[in-house]
Amino acid sequence: MKKILKCSGIILLMIYSYKANAQIQENEKEYLIKLNKSTQGFKWKNEWNLNADPATWHGVEVKDGHVVSLKLYRNNLEGKIPEGISVLKKLETINLSFNLLEGELPQGLFELQELKSIKLEMNKLSGVLPQDYSKMKKLEELTMFNNLLQGSIPSGIGSLENLKILNLSSNYFDGRLPKSLENLNKLERLELFGNKLAGSIDVELGKLVNLKELILSYNQFEGDLPSSVASLSNLEFVQLQGNGFRSLNSLLRLESTKLAVFDSDDEFLNMKFSTNEINKARLVDTKFEDVKQN
């Protein structure tokens, strides 16, 4: 009898613990409902039952009473991301990619201090990126390719000291690359394919010692590629074609032995780095990794 009572007590404790852990703050629940209505939740591929516990909603992960992950990629969201997202103060991951989102990004998104990953690619988002990223010390990924974003790339992005992936390809960004990008010494992927970026590059790209992918193709860059690029020993993918570079001679001294893809407008360099049976048709920014969305 004592064993039965003890076992029952443990089960009740586990149930109570689960409920306490799953129950989210009321203002966070209100924002999720606001997001649902703003993006025509009745059309979603995986709809939410708004009368059920938010912890059971598709794409919502709750921990210690807070939303920590919001993954609604390929879910037919249509409309705008509403203001007020800053109430999700413990949010670590947001993935709303491959939807039909439009309009400008809410300022509060860039005030979330726990965010590690922002994935908003393959939407119709417009407007400009904010200047200030000082609160986002933990951000590791900022991916927004294939949208309608414009303006210059903010120099504030250079303060994202833990950033590993920056993909702003296939938008309408213009102007020069901000010199602050050279501060991103943990960066592994810099992908800016298909924008209207222009001018000479005065960023010391050689400071990006962990860089594996350098994708600058189909912009309006001019002048010489920075000589420091030659020291990037971890480079695996390089695409520079479709620009107005005067010289890529620094790549003659490239230290990397890991190249898998190399494309440029310099046929000599293309031949030099084509010994690894490079797939010339491959464009890095179209690697849609939605199978392993994080």
N, C-alpha and C positions, 0 to 999 in steps of 0.2 A: 504493500500500500504506500509506504514511504517513497519507494522507487518511482511509483506512478505519479505521486504528487510532485516529486522532484523533477521528473521528466516534463510534466505539464507546466511547471514553473519556468523551465528553460525555454519551452516552446513559446509561452506567452511573452517572455523577455525578448526572444528573437523577433517576434511579431511587432512588439512595441518599438524595438530598436529599428526595424525596417521602416515602420511608419514615420518615426521621428526623423530618420535619415532622408526619406523620400519627400516628405512634406516641404514645399518650397515657400519662400517668403511671398506674401500676398502681392507686393508690388512687382515681383518678378513674374508671377502668374498673370497679372494684368497686362504686362508688356507682351508676353507670349500670345495672349488672346488678341491684343492689338495688332501684332504682326500677322496673325492668322487672318484677321479681317481685312487688313491692308493689302494682303497678297492673295485675296480670293480663295480662302481656305476650302471652300466648298468644291473647288475645282482640283484640289491637290490630288496627286496620285495616291499618296498615303494620308488620308484625312485624320484630323484630331477629333476625338470625342471630348468636347469642351466640358462635359459633365463628369468626366473621369479624372483620376489623379494625374496631374501633369507629368509625373514620373513615368507614366505609361504611354505618353504621346510619342509618336514616331520621331526619331532624331533628337530627342531631348534626354540628356543625361543629368541626373541630380546627385549631388554629394553634399552631405552635411547641411541640407536645407537650402542649397543654392544650385542654380543651373550652371554647370561647368562645361557643357558641350552642346552645340546646336548644329546638327548635321541634316540639312534638308536639300541636298544636292539632287538634281534630276527629279524634282517633285512637283513640277509645274506651278511654281510660285509666279504670280503675275501681278505687278504693281510696284509699290515703293516700300523700301525698308523704312519704317516709321521712326521718328525721333523718340527719344526716351530710352534707348538701348543701354545707356550708362547705368541703369538700375541692375543690370546683370553683372554686378561687380566682381563676381568670381569666375566669369566666363573665361575659359582657356582656349577653346576652339570654336570657330564659326565657319561653316562650310555651306554656302548657299549657291554653289556653282551650278552651271547648266540649267538655268531657269530663264524666266522672262522678266527679270527685275529691271526697273527703269528709274529715272530720276537721280537725284544727287545722294551721295553717301551721308548718313547722319553723323554730325560732329561727335556725338557721344561715343561712337565706335572707337574713336582714337583716344578716348579717355579711360579705356578699360586696362587696368594695370596688370591683370593676370593673363591677358591674351598671349598665346604662343603661336597661333596660326589663324590667318585670315585668308579664306579662299572664296573669291567672288567671280571667278572666271566664267566666260561664256554667258553673259547677260547683256543688258542694254543700258548699263549704268552710265550716267553722264556727269558733267560738271568737272571741277578741279579737285585735286587732292589737298588736304590741309597742310599747313606749314609746320605745325608743332607735333612732335612725336615723343616728347620728353617723358611722358608717363608710361611709355610702352617698352620698358627695359627688358621684358621677357620675350618679346616678339621674335620668332624664328623664321616665319614665313609670311610673305605678303604677295599674294598671287591674284592678279586682276586682269589677265590677258583677255582679248576679244571683248571689249566693251567700247564705250563712246567717250571715254575720259579724255580731257584735253588740258592745255596749259603746260607749264614747265614742271619738271620733276622737282619737288621741293627739296631744298638743301637740308631740311630737318630730318629727312630719311637717314642722313648720315649719323644721327644720334642713336639709331637702333643697333646697339652694340652687340646683340646676340643674333642678328639677322643672318640666316643661312641661305634663304631663297628670296629673290626679288624678281618677279616676272610681271612686267607691265606691257608685254608685247601686244601688237595689233590694237592700238588705241590711236589717239591723235595728239600725243605729247609732242611739244616742240621745244625750241631753244637748245641750250648747251647742257651737257651733263654737269650736275653740281659737283664741285671739287670735293665736297664732304663725303662722297661715296667711297673715297679712299680710306675712310675711317672704319669701314665694314670689314675688319680683318678675319671675321668668321664666315664671310660670304662664300658659298659654294656654287651658286647659280645666279648669274646676272643675265637676264633675258629681256631684251628691249626691241626685238624684231618688229618691223613694220609700223614705225611711228614717223614723225616728222622732225626728229632730233637732228640738230645741225651744228656746224662749226667744228673747230678743232677740239680734240680731247686733251684737256690739261689735267685730267685726273691721273694720279700715279697708280695705274692699275696693278703694278708690281707689288703694291702693298697688300693686295688681296691674295695672300699667300695660300689660302685654301680653295681658291677658285678652280672649279672643274668645268664649268660651262660659261663661255663668253659669246653671247649671241647679240650682235649689233647690226645684223643685216637689214637691208632695205630701209635706210634712213637717209640723211643728207650730210653725213660726217665728211669733214675735209681734213687736209693737212696730213701729218705723219702719225701713224699709230705710235703711242708712247713706247719708247725703247724698253721700259721696265717690264713690258709684257713678256719679253723673252725669258725672264726669270721665273715665270709661273710654271713650276714643275709638275703640278697636278692637273693641268688642262687635259680634258678628254674630248670636249666638243667646242669647236670654234667656227663661227659663221660671221663673215664680215662683208659678204657680197652685197651689191646694190647700193654702194656709197660712193663718195668722191675722194677717197683717201689718195693722197699724193704718193705715199710710200708705206709699204708694209715690211720694209727691209729688216726691222727689228726681229721679225719672226724667223729670219735665217739662223738666228742664234737661240732659237727656242729650246729650253732645257727639258721640256716634257717629253717623256717616252710613252705616254699613255693615250695619245690621240686616236680617237675612233672616227671622228667626223671633222673634216676641215673643208670649208668653202670660202672662196674669196674671188675677187676679180683679177687676181694675179695668177696667170696660168702656170708660171714657173713654180710658185709656191703650192698650187693645187697638185701639180705632178710630184713635187717633193714629198708631200704628206699623203699621197694616195696609195702608198704601199700596203696599207692595212685593209684593202678592199672596202674602202669607204662607200657607204650608201649615199650617193649625191642627192637623192630625192628627199632625204630625211630633213625635216625642219624641226628643231628641238622644241619650239614653242607649241607645236601641235601634239606633243606627247600627252594625251588626255588620260591621266592616271586615275580615272574615276572608279576603276575596279578596286583600287586601294585608297580610297578617299580617307583623309585623316582629319 
